[in-house]
């Protein structure tokens, strides 16, 4: 990970005015922060700047040598001088080419290294963001940040900044040589400069807003595309292809129109600059013609000045292009900075000891929680989980079962109340320590591209092959793994495509067993498996839970009957607590849930 100073400085809409007062310009603030990413490569940057500044004299020398060749050599019949001037001219052209090659090579290396650092910072930061952040930000939008927005910084961080220095230096030499040749013609050329600057700044204000629109629509486009490719089966099952195509076409059209607006501004700007350049050239030719007739000016000066005019406006056009690159980079970096300033979870150092222990009990006292404002999912909930206990949590969808696990795992902070593990407040335990304590087998299993072994050992990469094989045998996953091509070296496709839901669930059980947590959480872990696989999992559950505190969330009440205690939730509150038999005897909410899943017993009771 890059350790670039200032890479993640605060930058949000509320701070805009403050930053303008402190920095003078929000643009300068962003650019200075971006330049921090090339600071580690100051050696390469210094070399590129030296070559660029030293080589900026070569371009302006060419018209001057043309003037010398005409006035001092040709008109004076100095053949030897003409040969010498021609050799100098060729040498200047060659040196200019070498300079361009060297600066292009070095600056592109700088840009690629800086972009690599930015991308690593963004990826590292995103991995530390809390779950709430991903709830409110579509994946497609985040992909746009890490791809398109980061890549748009490449040219600004490489050739953009250094080229600006070269263009400014070249303009300085051009103006000096023009004044050296004829100050009156130079003033005519500089006279059109205010018009050019006005045109450029007018262009800047409009094109920046247009680029922001392009980035916004691109994020929408990527979000929609990612979402509908991931859910293509649902689209096909509901025959929504035509409707979703129309929606995508509308989003794509907005993106196209935003790009066309930027093209429109460029199509006006470049002809305007060309017109201003032509006006300057026309004025120079007219005025120099008048002075030629009066014999106040030499033909060599006139020809060199015509060359200087185009040479003078070329760096200005380059500066406009680079300014456009900077505007695009500022727009993109604005989005990247907003992402980098998002607060991360509490992180413990890599070498810090594990401060989370569980030897006694977990206590939830008067806990309130809401995913959105005060739409409470948990309401004044109190619960005690003792070490070594096997508890189950049941209830209707939306009752708050998974929310309790999300709080204990540190994925979401609770709003009110207290959660303690062995007397230590949950908020005071770094999330890395907490998650080494608690292992979760989720309902929706996520597998990553790579080998099956890498997925099994995801939580414990250094574990031995023998341990992996033994864990797979305990869970019963070795039966299907041995039949896969390559066995444990089987190449898992994106999100486990090609593996059944039951097979992926078994892999999740092996992964949890190898992680070896003190607290094992099974969140609807058997909801997506067939009867045979469920029997395999149930046979391995006792060994998985041996010596561990276990929390089971299940809709199938048949899988939790051996639990020490069953917690019945309803609308975020605990309604009943007891063993399977005790709750049946109470004939309350659990009893009703049980009869819904066992209608035969309900019929027997009626009989």
C-alpha positions as CSV (number, residue, x, y, z in Angstrom):
1,X,0.0,0.0,0.0
2,X,1.2,3.5,-0.8
3,X,2.0,5.7,2.1
4,X,1.6,8.9,0.2
5,X,1.1,11.9,2.5
6,X,-2.2,13.7,2.1
7,X,-3.7,10.9,0.0
8,X,-6.8,10.5,2.1
9,X,-7.4,14.1,3.3
10,X,-10.9,15.2,4.1
11,X,-12.8,16.6,1.2
12,X,-16.6,16.8,1.1
13,X,-19.3,19.3,0.0
14,X,-19.6,20.8,3.5
15,X,-15.9,21.7,3.5
16,X,-15.8,23.4,0.1
17,X,-16.1,26.9,1.4
18,X,-13.7,26.3,4.2
19,X,-11.1,24.9,1.8
20,X,-11.5,27.8,-0.5
21,X,-10.8,30.2,2.3
22,X,-7.8,28.1,3.5
23,X,-6.4,27.1,0.1
24,X,-7.5,30.0,-2.0
25,X,-8.8,27.6,-4.7
26,X,-10.4,24.1,-4.4
27,X,-8.7,23.2,-7.7
28,X,-5.3,24.1,-6.4
29,X,-6.0,22.0,-3.3
30,X,-6.9,19.0,-5.3
31,X,-4.0,19.3,-7.6
32,X,-1.6,19.7,-4.7
33,X,-3.0,16.6,-3.1
34,X,-2.7,14.7,-6.4
35,X,0.9,15.8,-6.7
36,X,1.6,14.2,-3.4
37,X,1.3,10.9,-5.2
38,X,4.3,11.6,-7.4
39,X,6.4,12.8,-4.5
40,X,7.9,9.3,-3.9
41,X,9.3,9.4,-7.4
42,X,10.9,12.8,-7.1
43,X,14.1,11.5,-8.7
44,X,12.3,10.6,-11.9
45,X,10.3,13.8,-11.7
46,X,13.4,16.0,-11.3
47,X,15.1,14.3,-14.3
48,X,12.0,14.8,-16.4
49,X,11.8,18.5,-15.4
50,X,15.4,19.1,-16.1
51,X,15.2,17.5,-19.5
52,X,12.0,19.3,-20.3
53,X,13.2,22.8,-19.2
54,X,16.6,22.4,-20.9
55,X,15.0,21.1,-24.1
56,X,12.4,23.8,-24.3
57,X,14.9,26.1,-26.0
58,X,15.2,23.8,-29.0
59,X,11.8,24.6,-30.5
60,X,12.2,28.4,-30.4
61,X,15.7,28.2,-31.9
62,X,14.4,26.7,-35.2
63,X,12.7,30.0,-36.5
64,X,15.7,32.0,-35.2
65,X,18.1,29.8,-37.2
66,X,15.8,30.2,-40.2
67,X,16.2,33.9,-39.9
68,X,20.0,33.6,-39.6
69,X,20.1,31.3,-42.7
70,X,18.1,33.8,-44.8
71,X,19.5,37.2,-43.6
72,X,23.0,36.3,-42.7
73,X,23.8,33.4,-45.1
74,X,21.6,33.4,-48.2
75,X,21.2,37.1,-48.8
76,X,25.0,37.6,-48.2
77,X,25.9,34.6,-50.3
78,X,27.7,32.9,-47.4
79,X,27.6,29.2,-48.4
80,X,29.9,28.1,-45.6
81,X,27.8,29.9,-43.1
82,X,24.6,28.4,-44.6
83,X,26.1,24.8,-44.3
84,X,27.0,25.5,-40.6
85,X,23.5,27.0,-39.9
86,X,21.9,24.0,-41.6
87,X,23.9,21.5,-39.5
88,X,22.9,23.5,-36.4
89,X,19.3,23.3,-37.4
90,X,19.4,19.5,-38.0
91,X,21.2,19.1,-34.6
92,X,18.5,21.2,-32.9
93,X,15.8,19.1,-34.5
94,X,17.5,15.8,-33.4
95,X,18.0,17.0,-29.9
96,X,14.3,18.1,-29.7
97,X,13.3,14.6,-30.8
98,X,15.5,13.0,-28.2
99,X,14.1,15.3,-25.6
100,X,10.5,14.4,-26.5
101,X,11.4,10.7,-26.4
102,X,13.1,10.9,-23.0
103,X,10.4,13.0,-21.3
104,X,7.6,10.8,-22.7
105,X,9.2,7.6,-21.4
106,X,10.0,9.0,-18.0
107,X,6.7,10.8,-17.4
108,X,4.7,7.7,-18.4
109,X,6.6,5.6,-15.9
110,X,5.9,8.3,-13.2
111,X,2.2,8.3,-14.2
112,X,1.8,4.5,-14.1
113,X,3.6,4.2,-10.7
114,X,1.4,7.0,-9.2
115,X,-1.8,5.4,-10.6
116,X,-0.7,2.1,-9.2
117,X,-0.4,3.7,-5.8
118,X,-3.8,5.4,-6.0
119,X,-5.5,2.3,-7.1
120,X,-3.9,0.3,-4.2
121,X,-4.9,3.1,-1.7
122,X,-8.5,3.0,-3.0
123,X,-8.7,-0.8,-2.9
124,X,-7.1,-1.0,0.6
125,X,-9.5,1.7,1.9
126,X,-12.6,0.1,0.5
127,X,-11.7,-3.2,2.2
128,X,-11.8,-1.3,5.6
129,X,-15.1,0.5,5.0
130,X,-18.1,-0.5,7.2
131,X,-21.1,-2.5,5.8
132,X,-23.3,0.6,5.9
133,X,-21.2,2.2,3.2
134,X,-21.8,-0.6,0.7
135,X,-25.5,-0.5,1.6
136,X,-25.8,3.0,0.1
137,X,-23.3,2.7,-2.7
138,X,-23.9,0.5,-5.8
139,X,-21.1,-1.8,-6.8
140,X,-21.0,-0.4,-10.3
141,X,-20.4,3.1,-9.0
142,X,-17.5,1.9,-6.9
143,X,-16.0,0.0,-9.9
144,X,-16.1,3.3,-11.8
145,X,-14.1,4.9,-9.1
146,X,-11.4,2.3,-9.1
147,X,-11.2,2.0,-12.9
148,X,-12.3,5.0,-15.0
149,X,-11.8,7.7,-12.4
150,X,-8.4,6.4,-11.4
151,X,-7.2,5.9,-15.0
152,X,-8.2,9.5,-15.9
153,X,-5.6,10.7,-13.4
154,X,-2.8,8.9,-15.3
155,X,-2.1,11.6,-18.0
156,X,-2.3,14.4,-15.5
157,X,0.1,12.7,-13.1
158,X,2.5,11.9,-15.9
159,X,2.9,14.2,-18.9
160,X,0.3,16.7,-17.9
161,X,2.1,18.6,-15.1
162,X,5.6,18.3,-16.6
163,X,4.4,19.3,-20.1
164,X,2.8,22.4,-18.6
165,X,6.2,23.4,-17.2
166,X,7.8,22.7,-20.7
167,X,5.1,24.7,-22.5
168,X,5.5,27.7,-20.1
169,X,9.3,27.5,-20.5
170,X,9.0,27.3,-24.3
171,X,6.7,30.3,-24.3
172,X,9.2,32.3,-22.3
173,X,12.0,31.5,-24.8
174,X,9.7,32.3,-27.7
175,X,8.7,35.7,-26.3
176,X,12.4,36.5,-25.5
177,X,13.6,35.6,-29.0
178,X,10.6,37.5,-30.6
179,X,11.5,40.6,-28.6
180,X,15.1,40.1,-29.6
181,X,14.1,40.1,-33.3
182,X,11.5,42.9,-33.3
183,X,9.6,44.3,-30.3
184,X,6.8,45.9,-32.4
185,X,5.8,42.6,-34.1
186,X,6.0,40.9,-30.7
187,X,3.5,43.4,-29.2
188,X,1.1,42.7,-32.1
189,X,1.2,39.0,-31.3
190,X,0.8,39.5,-27.6
191,X,-2.1,41.9,-28.3
192,X,-4.5,39.0,-29.1
193,X,-3.5,37.1,-25.9
194,X,-6.3,38.6,-23.7
195,X,-8.9,37.4,-26.3
196,X,-7.4,33.9,-26.2
197,X,-7.3,33.8,-22.4
198,X,-11.0,34.9,-22.2
199,X,-11.9,32.2,-24.7
200,X,-10.0,29.6,-22.7
201,X,-11.5,30.5,-19.3
202,X,-15.0,30.6,-20.8
203,X,-14.4,27.1,-22.3
204,X,-13.0,25.9,-18.9
205,X,-16.2,26.7,-16.9
206,X,-18.5,24.9,-19.4
207,X,-16.4,21.9,-20.1
208,X,-15.8,21.1,-16.4
209,X,-19.5,20.9,-15.7
210,X,-19.9,18.7,-18.8
211,X,-17.2,16.4,-17.6
212,X,-18.9,16.0,-14.3
213,X,-22.1,15.0,-16.1
214,X,-20.1,12.4,-18.1
215,X,-18.7,10.9,-14.9
216,X,-22.1,10.8,-13.2
217,X,-23.8,9.1,-16.2
218,X,-20.8,6.7,-16.5
219,X,-21.3,5.6,-12.9
220,X,-25.0,5.0,-13.5
221,X,-24.2,3.1,-16.7
222,X,-21.7,0.8,-14.9
223,X,-24.0,0.2,-11.9
224,X,-26.9,-0.8,-14.1
225,X,-24.7,-3.0,-16.3
226,X,-23.1,-4.8,-13.3
227,X,-26.4,-5.3,-11.6
228,X,-28.2,-6.8,-14.6
229,X,-25.3,-9.0,-15.7
230,X,-25.1,-10.4,-12.1
231,X,-28.9,-10.9,-12.2
232,X,-29.3,-12.0,-15.8
233,X,-31.1,-15.2,-14.8
234,X,-33.8,-13.2,-13.1
235,X,-34.2,-11.0,-16.1
236,X,-34.6,-14.0,-18.4
237,X,-37.0,-15.8,-16.0
238,X,-39.3,-12.9,-15.9
239,X,-38.9,-12.1,-19.7
240,X,-37.7,-8.6,-18.9
241,X,-35.1,-8.4,-21.6
242,X,-36.9,-5.8,-23.8
243,X,-37.9,-3.6,-20.8
244,X,-34.4,-3.7,-19.3
245,X,-32.9,-3.0,-22.7
246,X,-35.1,0.1,-23.0
247,X,-34.0,1.3,-19.5
248,X,-30.3,0.7,-20.4
249,X,-30.8,2.5,-23.7
250,X,-32.1,5.6,-21.8
251,X,-29.1,5.6,-19.4
252,X,-26.7,5.0,-22.3
253,X,-28.3,7.9,-24.2
254,X,-27.8,10.2,-21.2
255,X,-24.1,9.2,-21.2
256,X,-23.8,9.7,-24.9
257,X,-25.5,13.1,-24.8
258,X,-23.2,14.2,-22.0
259,X,-20.2,13.2,-24.1
260,X,-21.6,15.0,-27.1
261,X,-21.9,18.2,-25.0
262,X,-18.1,18.0,-24.3
263,X,-17.4,17.4,-28.0
264,X,-19.6,20.5,-28.8
265,X,-17.5,22.7,-26.5
266,X,-14.3,21.4,-28.0
267,X,-15.6,21.9,-31.5
268,X,-16.2,25.6,-30.7
269,X,-13.0,26.1,-28.8
270,X,-10.4,24.8,-31.2
271,X,-11.7,26.8,-34.3
272,X,-11.9,29.9,-32.0
273,X,-8.2,29.4,-31.1
274,X,-7.3,28.8,-34.7
275,X,-9.2,32.0,-35.7
276,X,-7.4,34.1,-33.1
277,X,-4.0,32.6,-34.3
278,X,-4.9,33.5,-37.9
279,X,-5.8,37.0,-36.9
280,X,-2.4,37.4,-35.2
281,X,-0.7,36.0,-38.2
282,X,-2.6,38.3,-40.5
283,X,-1.8,41.4,-38.5
284,X,1.9,40.5,-38.4
285,X,2.1,39.8,-42.1
286,X,0.2,43.1,-42.9
287,X,2.4,45.2,-40.5
288,X,5.6,43.5,-41.5
289,X,4.7,44.0,-45.2
290,X,4.3,47.8,-44.6
291,X,7.7,47.9,-42.9
292,X,9.3,45.8,-45.6
293,X,8.2,48.3,-48.2
294,X,9.9,51.0,-46.1
295,X,13.0,48.8,-45.8
296,X,12.6,48.8,-42.0
297,X,12.5,45.0,-41.7
298,X,14.4,42.1,-43.3
299,X,12.7,39.2,-45.0
300,X,14.3,36.7,-42.6
301,X,12.7,38.4,-39.6
302,X,9.3,38.3,-41.3
303,X,9.6,34.6,-42.2
304,X,10.8,33.7,-38.7
305,X,8.0,35.7,-37.1
306,X,5.4,33.8,-39.1
307,X,6.9,30.6,-37.8
308,X,7.0,32.1,-34.2
309,X,3.3,32.9,-34.4
310,X,2.3,29.3,-34.9
311,X,5.0,28.2,-32.5
312,X,3.7,30.7,-29.9
313,X,0.1,29.5,-30.1
314,X,1.0,25.8,-30.1
315,X,2.1,25.8,-26.4
316,X,-1.0,27.8,-25.6
317,X,-3.2,25.2,-27.2
318,X,-1.2,22.5,-25.4
319,X,-1.8,24.3,-22.2
320,X,-5.5,24.3,-23.0
321,X,-5.4,20.6,-23.6
322,X,-3.5,20.0,-20.4
323,X,-5.9,22.3,-18.6
324,X,-8.7,20.0,-19.9
325,X,-6.8,17.0,-18.7
326,X,-6.4,18.6,-15.3
327,X,-10.2,19.5,-15.2
328,X,-11.0,15.8,-15.9
329,X,-8.5,14.7,-13.3
330,X,-10.0,17.2,-10.7
331,X,-13.5,15.9,-11.4
332,X,-12.3,12.3,-11.0
333,X,-10.1,13.0,-8.0
334,X,-13.0,14.8,-6.3
335,X,-14.9,11.5,-6.4
336,X,-11.8,9.5,-5.3
337,X,-11.2,11.8,-2.4
338,X,-14.8,11.5,-1.2
339,X,-14.3,7.8,-1.2
340,X,-10.9,7.9,0.6
341,X,-12.3,10.2,3.3
342,X,-15.1,7.7,4.2
343,X,-14.4,6.7,7.9
344,X,-13.0,3.1,8.2
345,X,-13.5,0.5,10.9
346,X,-11.3,0.5,13.9
347,X,-8.2,-1.2,12.9
348,X,-5.6,-3.0,15.1
349,X,-1.9,-3.2,14.1
350,X,-0.8,-6.3,12.4
351,X,1.5,-7.3,15.3
352,X,-1.0,-6.4,18.0
353,X,-2.0,-9.2,20.4
354,X,-5.6,-10.6,20.2
355,X,-7.5,-8.5,22.7
356,X,-10.8,-10.3,22.1
357,X,-11.4,-13.3,24.4
358,X,-14.5,-15.2,25.3
359,X,-14.3,-17.2,28.5
360,X,-17.5,-16.2,30.3
361,X,-20.4,-14.6,28.6
362,X,-21.7,-12.2,26.0
363,X,-24.3,-9.7,27.2
364,X,-26.6,-7.6,25.1
365,X,-28.3,-5.0,27.3
366,X,-31.3,-2.9,26.1
367,X,-29.9,-2.9,22.5
368,X,-31.6,-0.8,19.9
369,X,-30.6,-0.9,16.2
370,X,-31.9,0.5,13.0
371,X,-30.4,0.2,9.4
372,X,-32.2,3.4,8.4
373,X,-32.8,6.4,10.7
374,X,-35.0,5.3,13.6
375,X,-36.8,2.4,11.8
376,X,-35.9,0.1,14.6
377,X,-35.1,-3.5,13.8
378,X,-34.1,-4.4,17.4
379,X,-36.1,-2.8,20.2
380,X,-34.7,-2.8,23.7
381,X,-33.3,-6.3,23.3
382,X,-31.5,-8.0,26.2
383,X,-29.8,-11.3,25.9
384,X,-27.0,-13.3,27.6
385,X,-25.0,-16.0,25.8
386,X,-22.8,-18.1,28.0
387,X,-19.5,-19.7,27.0
388,X,-19.9,-23.1,25.5
389,X,-23.6,-22.7,25.1
390,X,-25.4,-23.7,22.0
391,X,-28.3,-21.3,21.3
392,X,-30.7,-20.9,18.4
393,X,-32.5,-17.8,17.2
394,X,-35.8,-18.2,15.3
395,X,-38.5,-15.9,14.2
396,X,-40.3,-14.6,11.1
397,X,-38.4,-12.8,8.3
398,X,-37.5,-9.3,9.5
399,X,-37.7,-10.1,13.2
400,X,-34.0,-9.2,13.7
401,X,-32.2,-12.6,13.7
402,X,-29.4,-11.8,11.3
403,X,-29.1,-8.3,12.7
404,X,-28.0,-9.7,16.1
405,X,-25.2,-11.5,14.2
406,X,-24.3,-8.4,12.3
407,X,-23.9,-6.5,15.6
408,X,-21.8,-9.3,17.3
409,X,-19.6,-9.5,14.2
410,X,-19.0,-5.8,14.2
411,X,-20.5,-5.3,10.8
412,X,-23.0,-2.7,12.1
413,X,-22.7,-0.5,15.2
414,X,-25.7,-0.7,17.6
415,X,-27.6,2.5,18.2
416,X,-28.4,2.3,21.9
417,X,-27.7,0.0,24.8
418,X,-24.6,-2.0,25.5
419,X,-23.0,-5.1,24.1
420,X,-20.2,-6.7,26.2
421,X,-17.9,-9.7,25.8
422,X,-16.4,-10.8,29.1
423,X,-17.0,-7.3,30.4
424,X,-15.4,-5.4,27.5
425,X,-17.7,-3.1,25.5
426,X,-17.9,-4.3,21.9
427,X,-17.1,-0.8,20.6
428,X,-13.7,-1.0,22.4
429,X,-12.7,-4.2,20.6
430,X,-10.9,-3.7,17.3
431,X,-12.9,-5.4,14.5
432,X,-10.0,-7.6,13.4
433,X,-9.8,-9.1,16.9
434,X,-13.5,-9.5,17.1
435,X,-13.7,-11.3,13.8
436,X,-10.9,-13.7,14.8
437,X,-13.2,-14.6,17.7
438,X,-16.4,-15.1,15.7
439,X,-16.7,-17.2,12.5
440,X,-19.9,-17.0,10.4
441,X,-21.3,-19.4,7.9
442,X,-23.7,-17.3,5.9
443,X,-26.8,-18.3,3.9
444,X,-25.3,-16.9,0.6
445,X,-21.9,-18.3,0.2
446,X,-19.3,-16.1,-1.6
447,X,-16.5,-17.9,-3.4
448,X,-13.6,-16.2,-5.2
449,X,-11.9,-17.0,-8.4
450,X,-8.9,-19.2,-7.8
451,X,-8.3,-22.8,-6.6
452,X,-10.7,-24.6,-4.3
453,X,-7.8,-24.9,-1.8
454,X,-7.4,-21.1,-1.7
455,X,-11.1,-20.7,-1.0
456,X,-11.1,-23.3,1.7
457,X,-8.0,-21.7,3.4
458,X,-9.3,-18.2,2.9
459,X,-9.4,-17.4,6.6
460,X,-6.1,-19.3,7.4
461,X,-3.8,-19.2,4.3
462,X,-0.9,-20.9,6.0
463,X,-2.7,-24.0,6.9
464,X,-1.4,-27.4,5.7
465,X,-3.0,-29.5,3.0
466,X,-3.5,-32.4,5.6
467,X,-5.5,-30.1,7.8
468,X,-7.6,-29.0,4.8
469,X,-8.2,-32.6,3.8
470,X,-9.1,-33.6,7.4
471,X,-11.6,-30.7,7.7
472,X,-13.2,-31.6,4.4
473,X,-13.6,-35.2,5.7
474,X,-15.2,-34.1,9.0
475,X,-17.7,-32.0,7.2
476,X,-18.3,-34.5,4.4
477,X,-17.2,-32.3,1.6
478,X,-14.4,-34.7,0.6
479,X,-16.9,-36.8,-1.3
480,X,-17.7,-34.3,-4.0
481,X,-14.2,-32.6,-3.9
482,X,-12.6,-35.9,-4.9
483,X,-14.8,-36.0,-8.0
484,X,-13.9,-32.5,-9.2
485,X,-11.3,-32.1,-11.9
486,X,-8.1,-31.5,-10.0
487,X,-9.6,-32.1,-6.6
488,X,-8.4,-29.4,-4.2
489,X,-6.7,-27.7,-7.2
490,X,-10.1,-27.3,-9.0
491,X,-10.3,-23.9,-10.5
492,X,-13.3,-22.1,-9.0
493,X,-15.0,-19.7,-11.4
494,X,-16.5,-16.3,-10.5
495,X,-18.7,-16.7,-7.4
496,X,-18.5,-20.5,-7.6
497,X,-20.3,-20.9,-11.0
498,X,-20.4,-24.6,-11.8
499,X,-20.8,-25.7,-8.1
500,X,-24.2,-26.5,-6.7
501,X,-25.7,-24.5,-3.7
502,X,-25.1,-27.5,-1.5
503,X,-21.5,-27.9,-2.5
504,X,-20.8,-24.2,-1.9
505,X,-22.4,-24.5,1.5
506,X,-20.2,-27.4,2.4
507,X,-17.2,-25.4,1.3
508,X,-18.3,-22.6,3.6
509,X,-18.5,-25.1,6.5
510,X,-14.9,-26.4,5.8
511,X,-13.7,-22.7,5.6
512,X,-15.3,-22.0,9.0
513,X,-13.8,-25.1,10.6
514,X,-10.3,-24.2,9.3
515,X,-10.8,-20.6,10.6
516,X,-11.2,-22.3,14.0
517,X,-13.3,-19.5,15.8
518,X,-14.2,-19.6,19.4
519,X,-17.8,-18.6,18.5
520,X,-19.4,-20.3,15.5
521,X,-22.4,-18.7,13.9
522,X,-24.6,-20.6,11.4
523,X,-26.8,-18.1,9.6
524,X,-29.5,-20.1,7.8
525,X,-26.6,-22.3,6.8
526,X,-28.7,-25.2,5.6
527,X,-31.5,-23.2,3.9
528,X,-30.1,-23.7,0.4
529,X,-29.2,-27.4,0.5
530,X,-31.0,-30.5,-0.4
531,X,-32.0,-33.2,2.1
532,X,-28.9,-35.4,1.5
533,X,-26.5,-32.4,2.0
534,X,-28.4,-31.3,5.0
535,X,-27.9,-34.7,6.6
536,X,-24.2,-34.4,5.8
537,X,-24.1,-31.0,7.5
538,X,-26.1,-32.1,10.5
539,X,-23.7,-35.0,11.0
540,X,-20.8,-32.7,11.0
541,X,-22.4,-29.9,13.1
542,X,-21.8,-31.7,16.5
543,X,-18.1,-31.8,15.7
544,X,-18.0,-28.2,14.5
545,X,-19.7,-27.1,17.7
546,X,-17.6,-29.2,20.0
547,X,-15.8,-26.9,22.4
548,X,-17.3,-23.8,20.9
549,X,-20.1,-21.4,21.7
550,X,-22.6,-21.8,18.8
551,X,-25.3,-19.5,17.6
552,X,-27.7,-21.0,15.0
553,X,-30.2,-19.0,13.0
554,X,-32.7,-21.2,11.2
555,X,-36.1,-21.3,9.6
556,X,-36.1,-25.1,9.7
557,X,-36.9,-25.9,13.3
558,X,-35.8,-29.5,12.9
559,X,-32.2,-28.3,12.8
560,X,-32.2,-26.6,16.2
561,X,-34.0,-29.0,18.4
562,X,-30.7,-30.0,20.2
563,X,-29.9,-26.4,21.1
564,X,-29.5,-25.6,24.8
565,X,-31.7,-22.6,24.4
566,X,-33.9,-21.3,21.6
567,X,-34.5,-17.5,21.4
568,X,-37.8,-16.6,19.7
569,X,-37.8,-13.1,18.2
570,X,-40.8,-11.1,17.0
571,X,-40.6,-7.6,15.6
572,X,-37.2,-7.0,17.2
573,X,-38.1,-8.2,20.7
574,X,-37.5,-11.5,22.5
575,X,-40.8,-13.1,23.0
576,X,-39.8,-16.6,24.3
577,X,-36.7,-18.3,25.6
578,X,-36.3,-22.0,26.4
579,X,-35.4,-25.5,25.1
580,X,-37.3,-27.1,22.3
581,X,-39.5,-29.1,24.6
582,X,-40.1,-26.2,27.0
583,X,-41.2,-23.9,24.2
584,X,-43.6,-26.6,22.8
585,X,-45.1,-27.0,26.2
586,X,-45.7,-23.3,26.5
587,X,-47.8,-23.4,23.3
588,X,-46.8,-19.9,22.3
589,X,-45.2,-18.4,19.2
590,X,-42.6,-21.1,18.8
591,X,-45.3,-23.7,19.1
592,X,-47.2,-22.1,16.3
593,X,-44.1,-21.9,14.1
594,X,-43.5,-25.6,14.8
595,X,-47.0,-26.6,13.8
596,X,-46.7,-24.6,10.5
597,X,-43.7,-26.7,9.6
598,X,-45.2,-30.0,10.9
599,X,-48.9,-29.9,9.7
600,X,-49.2,-33.7,10.4
601,X,-48.8,-33.1,14.1
602,X,-51.3,-30.3,13.9
603,X,-53.9,-32.7,12.4
604,X,-53.1,-35.3,15.1
605,X,-53.7,-32.6,17.8
606,X,-57.1,-31.8,16.3
607,X,-58.0,-35.4,16.2
